[in-house]
Amino acid sequence: MDRTSPEVLAAVVAAEIAEAHHLDIDDARLDALAARIEAALRRMARLEREACVAVCLERQAMWESTEARSTITEPLRAESRARCNEAQVIADAIRNIGGSVSAAGA
């Protein structure tokens, strides 16, 4: 998947804001604006990843408790175990997306 980095996106947004509002700002201020936008984008991406991981962990717990019920037949127990493992794998994958982004506020 080809993704635009938060740094590039922030620079484009800062430049478009300056142009749309006919702002005459020097490169240093434009860079500062882009840095603030980038930090906000990274913060929002991190919060969204954390929310997604939380959903996966809730699903994992649900399937884990389903598997543990004594009334569950073995085929359903195996299905619950598989879904529990899948939720854990997805949560780990989402967590690792954050690890592949630079440490600048991700």
C-alpha positions in Angstrom: 0.0 0.0 0.0 1.4 3.4 -1.0 0.9 5.9 1.8 1.8 9.5 2.0 3.9 10.2 5.1 2.5 12.5 7.8 5.5 14.7 7.2 4.7 15.2 3.5 1.0 15.5 4.1 1.6 18.2 6.8 3.9 20.2 4.5 1.3 20.1 1.8 -1.5 21.1 4.1 0.6 24.0 5.6 1.4 25.3 2.1 -2.3 25.1 1.1 -3.4 26.9 4.2 -0.9 29.7 3.5 -2.0 29.9 -0.1 -5.7 29.8 0.6 -5.5 32.6 3.2 -3.0 34.6 1.1 -0.5 34.4 4.0 2.9 35.8 3.4 4.9 33.7 5.8 8.6 32.8 5.6 9.9 29.3 5.3 10.7 29.0 9.0 7.1 29.7 10.0 5.7 27.5 7.3 8.0 24.7 8.6 6.8 25.3 12.2 3.1 25.2 11.0 3.9 21.9 9.1 5.5 20.5 12.2 2.5 21.2 14.3 0.2 19.7 11.7 2.4 16.6 11.5 2.4 16.2 15.3 -1.4 16.4 15.3 -1.7 13.8 12.4 0.7 11.4 14.2 -1.2 11.8 17.5 -4.5 11.1 15.8 -3.1 8.1 14.0 -1.7 6.7 17.2 -5.0 7.2 19.0 -6.9 5.5 16.2 -4.4 2.5 16.3 -4.9 2.3 20.1 -8.7 2.2 19.6 -8.4 -0.5 17.0 -6.1 -2.6 19.2 -8.7 -2.2 22.1 -11.5 -3.5 19.8 -9.3 -6.5 18.9 -8.5 -7.2 22.6 -12.2 -7.0 23.5 -12.9 -9.6 20.7 -10.0 -11.7 21.9 -11.4 -11.7 25.5 -14.9 -12.5 24.2 -13.7 -15.5 22.2 -11.5 -16.6 25.0 -14.5 -16.7 27.4 -16.6 -18.5 24.8 -13.9 -21.2 24.5 -13.8 -21.6 28.3 -17.5 -22.2 28.7 -18.2 -25.8 29.6 -21.3 -25.9 27.4 -19.4 -25.3 24.2 -19.0 -28.3 21.9 -15.5 -29.1 20.7 -16.0 -27.8 17.1 -17.2 -24.5 18.5 -14.4 -24.5 21.1 -11.9 -24.9 18.2 -13.6 -22.1 16.3 -13.5 -19.8 19.3 -9.8 -20.6 19.9 -9.0 -19.8 16.2 -10.9 -16.5 16.4 -9.2 -15.6 19.7 -5.8 -16.2 18.1 -6.8 -14.2 15.0 -7.9 -11.2 17.1 -4.5 -11.3 18.9 -2.6 -11.5 15.6 -4.5 -8.5 14.3 -3.9 -6.5 17.4 -0.2 -7.2 17.2 -0.1 -6.2 13.5 -1.9 -2.9 14.3 0.5 -2.2 17.2 3.5 -2.9 14.8 2.2 -0.4 12.3 3.1 2.3 14.9 6.5 0.8 15.3 7.3 1.3 11.6 6.6 5.1 11.8 9.4 7.3 13.0 9.6 8.1 16.7 8.7 11.8 16.1 5.5 11.8 18.0 4.0 8.6 16.6 
